[in-house]
Amino acid sequence: MTTVMTGAEKRLEAGWFQRIGWVALVWFSFGLLAWVPFLYVAIRRGRSSDWAAFGAFALYECVTVPWMATDDSSDGDEFMGLAILVTLATAACMLLWGMFDKRILTMPALAYGAPGPQGHYQQGYPYGR
């Protein structure tokens, strides 16, 4: 079965608790699961920019995990620590403010018989005002 988009752009809105939850996942995993929220957004919304963000964080994962596994220094690598902190900050900023769409406030529909923009007089009503 194929899905055809009819020009309507998919939106993905998230509340602050969901955004903070995604950031907590990234921070508590020390950046090892930074790609997970971006995969979620890419699958749900499907924009090419979402897939590019997922690809960037997946590439980061593919580079840093072998790098950490093969590092034999006893005191650690300063550049690796800086790279992890920059990645954590970038992912947090993107997830909190840049990744999800803003909510659109919609006005409630007018009930039947409620006065509309033209006032209380209904056009075509035969019995006066």
Secondary structure, 3 states (H helix, E strand, C coil): CCCCCCCCCCCCECCHHHHHHHHHHHHHCCCCCCHHHHHHHHHHHCCHHHHHHHHHHHHHHHHHHHHHHHCCCCCCCHHHHHHHHHHHHHHHHHHHHHCCECCCCCCCCCCCCCCECCECCCCCCCCCC
